[in-house]
Amino acid sequence: MVTGTPRDAARLALARELGADHTVDVTDGDPLRQILDLTGGRGVDVVLDCTAGAGTAPVLLAIDALKRREGVMVVQGELAAFPDFPLKKLTEKSIALKSARGHSYRACELALEQLASGRFPLERLATHSYPLAETDRAIRTVGGEGGEDAVHVSLLPWAAA
């Protein structure tokens, strides 16, 4: 299951094509209700928070959407502070909180093996590439200001402008 907003339409469509069973537009009604309905009221086992700049809302939704006991939540942890963090709810549900920052050498090996396997058309995730001279355009594209459906934007310092 992948969640997003209308701005993520291309990402959500690609997620479905790559095998996501469901996508949820978090602006279309109550996202928690949608997730619970899709899971028969059980909730999810694992949440991977890949949001950037969305504030506390995705983490709060994740805590509520996790199953009753022993779910796992992986977050990027980009917030310097989290006012009124629901630590009690996290503890009552025995949620394991993990950070997405950093990775091991072995994790890189596994990722490269997955990419090289051709099992999934992961090249479709890279929708835009720009030379370093077009950094501003790349940032605007990933920010949704370019009018293009960007899933992932890369800067290629060696590419000619």
Residue frames as qw, qx, qy, qz and C-alpha x, y, z in Angstrom:
[[0.000, 0.892, 0.451, 0.000, 0.00, 0.00, 0.00],
 [0.426, 0.064, 0.025, 0.902, 1.39, 3.40, -0.96],
 [0.024, -0.846, -0.460, 0.268, 0.00, 6.75, 0.16],
 [0.363, 0.029, 0.205, 0.909, 0.35, 10.16, -1.40],
 [0.205, 0.615, 0.280, -0.708, -1.39, 13.32, -2.48],
 [0.657, 0.699, 0.266, -0.101, -2.77, 14.39, -5.88],
 [0.136, 0.870, -0.441, -0.173, 0.70, 15.82, -6.61],
 [0.350, -0.401, 0.843, 0.073, 1.99, 12.23, -6.33],
 [0.822, 0.347, 0.147, -0.426, -0.32, 10.90, -9.06],
 [0.633, 0.565, -0.523, -0.077, 2.58, 9.67, -11.22],
 [0.017, -0.423, 0.844, -0.331, 4.26, 8.04, -8.22],
 [0.626, 0.014, 0.592, -0.507, 1.05, 6.33, -7.16],
 [0.825, 0.445, -0.095, -0.337, 0.37, 5.08, -10.69],
 [0.461, 0.551, -0.691, 0.082, 3.90, 3.71, -10.94],
 [0.307, -0.303, 0.785, -0.445, 3.54, 2.07, -7.51],
 [0.810, 0.191, 0.336, -0.441, 0.45, 0.22, -8.78],
 [0.741, 0.559, -0.339, -0.150, 2.30, -0.84, -11.94],
 [0.275, 0.526, -0.762, 0.260, 5.22, -2.11, -9.84],
 [0.500, -0.118, -0.855, 0.066, 2.96, -4.22, -7.66],
 [0.163, -0.047, 0.524, -0.835, 1.36, -2.12, -4.94],
 [0.006, -0.417, -0.908, -0.021, -2.00, -3.70, -4.07],
 [0.056, -0.873, -0.485, 0.006, -3.51, -0.34, -3.12],
 [0.311, 0.209, -0.083, 0.923, -2.78, 3.36, -3.28],
 [0.217, -0.758, -0.570, 0.231, -4.38, 5.88, -0.97],
 [0.169, 0.591, 0.070, 0.786, -4.82, 9.59, -1.64],
 [0.355, -0.308, -0.625, 0.623, -4.45, 11.05, 1.86],
 [0.118, 0.111, 0.069, -0.984, -6.40, 14.16, 0.83],
 [0.496, -0.153, -0.571, -0.636, -9.45, 12.15, -0.30],
 [0.770, -0.487, -0.274, -0.309, -11.33, 11.68, 2.96],
 [0.588, -0.687, 0.400, -0.149, -9.89, 10.13, 6.11],
 [0.494, 0.531, -0.687, -0.052, -6.67, 8.31, 5.18],
 [0.208, -0.265, 0.867, -0.367, -6.69, 6.22, 8.37],
 [0.721, 0.225, 0.424, -0.500, -10.23, 5.03, 7.62],
 [0.709, 0.555, -0.329, -0.285, -9.16, 4.15, 4.05],
 [0.234, 0.485, -0.831, 0.139, -6.17, 2.14, 5.31],
 [0.395, -0.091, 0.789, -0.462, -8.22, 0.34, 7.94],
 [0.777, 0.358, 0.161, -0.492, -10.94, -0.44, 5.40],
 [0.627, 0.565, -0.511, -0.163, -8.36, -1.88, 3.00],
 [0.227, 0.349, -0.867, 0.272, -6.86, -4.06, 5.76],
 [0.601, -0.389, -0.668, -0.202, -10.14, -5.28, 7.21],
 [0.496, -0.819, -0.030, -0.289, -9.63, -3.10, 10.28],
 [0.902, -0.226, -0.120, 0.349, -6.32, -4.75, 11.16],
 [0.123, -0.931, 0.267, 0.215, -3.92, -2.00, 10.14],
 [0.700, 0.604, -0.368, 0.096, -0.51, -2.48, 8.61],
 [0.901, -0.297, -0.108, 0.297, 2.54, -4.36, 9.90],
 [0.580, -0.214, 0.121, 0.777, 5.25, -1.99, 8.64],
 [0.232, 0.950, 0.199, -0.060, 5.32, 1.68, 7.71],
 [0.616, -0.032, 0.168, 0.769, 8.14, 3.27, 5.74],
 [0.067, 0.919, 0.236, -0.309, 7.88, 7.05, 5.91],
 [0.610, 0.148, 0.334, 0.703, 9.48, 8.48, 2.76],
 [0.095, 0.931, 0.327, 0.130, 7.94, 11.93, 3.03],
 [0.494, -0.002, -0.085, 0.865, 9.99, 15.10, 2.92],
 [0.013, -0.104, 0.021, -0.994, 8.79, 18.39, 4.30],
 [0.435, -0.448, -0.619, -0.476, 5.36, 17.07, 5.25],
 [0.343, -0.534, 0.344, -0.692, 5.77, 17.77, 8.96],
 [0.278, -0.213, 0.844, -0.407, 4.39, 15.50, 11.65],
 [0.749, 0.161, 0.072, -0.639, 1.19, 14.34, 9.91],
 [0.740, 0.291, -0.575, -0.190, 2.67, 11.30, 8.11],
 [0.232, 0.238, -0.846, 0.417, 4.29, 9.99, 11.30],
 [0.435, -0.006, 0.519, -0.735, 1.07, 10.45, 13.29],
 [0.803, 0.231, -0.187, -0.517, -0.88, 8.63, 10.55],
 [0.557, 0.332, -0.760, 0.049, 1.72, 5.85, 10.58],
 [0.075, -0.173, 0.800, -0.570, 1.38, 5.33, 14.32],
 [0.625, 0.136, 0.349, -0.685, -2.39, 5.08, 14.03],
 [0.770, 0.364, -0.329, -0.408, -2.29, 2.86, 10.91],
 [0.237, 0.368, -0.889, 0.137, 0.08, 0.33, 12.43],
 [0.665, -0.293, -0.660, -0.189, -1.54, -2.82, 13.73],
 [0.611, -0.741, -0.098, -0.260, -2.43, -3.04, 17.39],
 [0.703, -0.628, 0.307, 0.134, 0.79, -4.70, 18.58],
 [0.661, -0.355, 0.501, 0.432, 4.40, -4.87, 17.47],
 [0.613, 0.761, 0.175, 0.119, 4.34, -2.97, 14.21],
 [0.624, -0.224, 0.168, 0.729, 7.52, -1.49, 12.76],
 [0.246, 0.951, 0.179, -0.055, 7.88, 2.12, 11.69],
 [0.653, -0.041, 0.180, 0.734, 10.89, 3.36, 9.70],
 [0.098, 0.964, 0.221, -0.115, 11.25, 7.14, 9.51],
 [0.589, 0.568, -0.075, 0.571, 13.70, 9.54, 7.93],
 [0.552, -0.612, -0.301, 0.480, 13.76, 11.69, 11.04],
 [0.397, 0.447, 0.143, 0.788, 14.19, 14.99, 9.24],
 [0.307, -0.852, -0.213, -0.365, 12.29, 16.95, 11.90],
 [0.260, 0.442, -0.543, 0.665, 14.52, 18.73, 14.41],
 [0.222, -0.024, 0.676, -0.703, 11.68, 18.57, 16.95],
 [0.339, -0.315, -0.787, -0.407, 8.36, 16.78, 17.19],
 [0.287, -0.238, 0.366, -0.853, 5.97, 18.66, 19.48],
 [0.719, -0.067, 0.349, -0.597, 3.59, 16.49, 21.50],
 [0.416, 0.280, -0.835, -0.226, 5.01, 13.22, 20.14],
 [0.822, -0.276, -0.026, -0.498, 2.58, 10.42, 21.16],
 [0.163, 0.452, -0.855, 0.194, 5.16, 8.32, 22.99],
 [0.533, -0.065, 0.671, -0.510, 2.45, 6.66, 25.10],
 [0.829, 0.386, 0.066, -0.398, 0.64, 5.38, 22.00],
 [0.520, 0.585, -0.622, -0.027, 3.95, 4.16, 20.53],
 [0.086, -0.347, 0.858, -0.368, 4.70, 2.28, 23.75],
 [0.667, 0.078, 0.503, -0.543, 1.18, 0.85, 24.17],
 [0.845, 0.454, -0.059, -0.277, 1.30, -0.58, 20.64],
 [0.751, -0.362, 0.458, 0.308, 4.89, -1.87, 21.14],
 [0.629, 0.776, 0.013, 0.034, 5.93, -0.15, 17.93],
 [0.727, -0.248, 0.224, 0.600, 9.55, -0.60, 16.91],
 [0.240, 0.957, 0.007, -0.164, 10.83, 2.77, 15.68],
 [0.764, -0.087, 0.314, 0.556, 13.78, 2.64, 13.29],
 [0.045, 0.804, -0.152, -0.573, 15.74, 5.32, 11.50],
 [0.807, 0.532, 0.230, 0.113, 16.25, 5.33, 7.72],
 [0.136, 0.927, -0.350, -0.011, 19.47, 7.34, 7.93],
 [0.186, -0.597, 0.779, 0.047, 22.60, 5.46, 7.05],
 [0.954, 0.181, -0.053, -0.234, 23.11, 2.02, 5.59],
 [0.682, -0.444, 0.541, 0.211, 25.61, -0.78, 5.63],
 [0.064, 0.467, -0.722, -0.506, 27.90, -1.97, 2.88],
 [0.207, 0.149, 0.965, 0.063, 25.81, -5.16, 2.70],
 [0.353, 0.664, 0.493, -0.437, 22.63, -3.11, 2.20],
 [0.254, 0.698, -0.339, -0.578, 24.26, -1.46, -0.82],
 [0.055, -0.228, 0.926, 0.297, 25.25, -4.86, -2.20],
 [0.290, 0.392, 0.857, -0.168, 21.70, -6.16, -1.82],
 [0.338, 0.745, 0.189, -0.543, 20.28, -3.06, -3.49],
 [0.164, 0.585, -0.595, -0.527, 22.68, -3.39, -6.43],
 [0.159, 0.007, 0.978, 0.132, 21.79, -7.07, -6.79],
 [0.346, 0.580, 0.652, -0.345, 18.11, -6.17, -6.87],
 [0.294, 0.754, -0.130, -0.574, 18.71, -3.49, -9.51],
 [0.079, 0.466, -0.782, -0.407, 20.84, -5.82, -11.65],
 [0.396, 0.114, 0.905, -0.109, 18.38, -8.70, -11.43],
 [0.216, -0.015, -0.537, -0.816, 15.92, -7.04, -13.78],
 [0.055, -0.361, -0.915, 0.173, 13.13, -8.58, -11.69],
 [0.076, 0.816, 0.467, -0.331, 11.38, -5.24, -11.42],
 [0.464, 0.620, 0.232, 0.588, 11.49, -2.39, -13.97],
 [0.437, -0.696, -0.261, 0.506, 13.10, -0.10, -11.40],
 [0.361, 0.029, 0.272, 0.891, 14.58, 2.09, -14.12],
 [0.078, -0.668, -0.545, -0.501, 11.08, 3.54, -14.43],
 [0.440, -0.747, -0.362, 0.343, 11.54, 5.18, -11.04],
 [0.357, -0.406, 0.167, 0.824, 14.16, 7.56, -12.49],
 [0.406, 0.746, 0.527, 0.021, 11.96, 9.88, -14.49],
 [0.238, 0.962, -0.018, 0.130, 14.16, 12.97, -14.86],
 [0.752, -0.243, 0.044, 0.611, 17.90, 13.70, -15.13],
 [0.175, 0.980, 0.038, 0.083, 19.53, 17.11, -15.32],
 [0.643, 0.331, -0.282, 0.631, 23.08, 18.39, -15.67],
 [0.445, -0.410, -0.432, 0.669, 24.50, 20.30, -12.70],
 [0.076, 0.049, 0.142, 0.986, 23.92, 23.59, -14.52],
 [0.438, -0.365, -0.445, -0.690, 20.16, 22.92, -14.31],
 [0.236, -0.114, -0.817, 0.513, 20.03, 22.35, -10.55],
 [0.289, 0.145, 0.283, -0.903, 17.32, 24.98, -10.09],
 [0.630, 0.093, -0.424, -0.644, 15.13, 23.29, -12.71],
 [0.503, -0.008, -0.862, 0.072, 15.71, 19.89, -11.07],
 [0.044, -0.138, -0.681, 0.717, 14.68, 21.21, -7.65],
 [0.448, 0.171, 0.046, -0.876, 11.59, 22.87, -9.10],
 [0.604, 0.075, -0.667, -0.429, 10.67, 19.67, -10.94],
 [0.403, -0.115, -0.866, 0.274, 10.91, 17.49, -7.84],
 [0.057, 0.215, 0.503, -0.835, 8.96, 20.18, -5.97],
 [0.284, 0.574, 0.767, -0.032, 6.11, 19.93, -8.47],
 [0.088, 0.747, 0.066, -0.656, 6.65, 23.37, -9.99],
 [0.091, -0.332, 0.664, 0.663, 7.65, 22.19, -13.45],
 [0.703, 0.285, -0.011, -0.652, 4.28, 20.80, -14.43],
 [0.568, 0.316, -0.743, -0.160, 5.93, 17.43, -15.04],
 [0.896, -0.368, -0.020, -0.246, 5.14, 14.17, -13.24],
 [0.285, 0.601, -0.697, 0.266, 8.44, 13.50, -11.49],
 [0.905, -0.344, -0.247, -0.042, 8.96, 10.31, -9.52],
 [0.712, -0.510, 0.107, 0.470, 12.71, 10.70, -8.98],
 [0.370, 0.918, -0.106, 0.093, 15.01, 13.46, -10.19],
 [0.831, -0.245, 0.089, 0.492, 18.78, 13.01, -10.57],
 [0.107, 0.944, -0.253, -0.185, 21.55, 15.57, -10.99],
 [0.919, 0.141, 0.142, 0.341, 24.35, 14.34, -13.23],
 [0.258, -0.846, 0.177, 0.432, 27.41, 16.54, -12.63],
 [0.439, -0.261, 0.648, 0.564, 29.28, 15.02, -15.60],
 [0.437, 0.600, 0.641, 0.195, 26.48, 15.64, -18.10],
 [0.222, 0.070, 0.224, 0.946, 26.76, 18.54, -20.53],
 [0.223, 0.501, 0.439, -0.712, 24.20, 21.30, -20.25]]
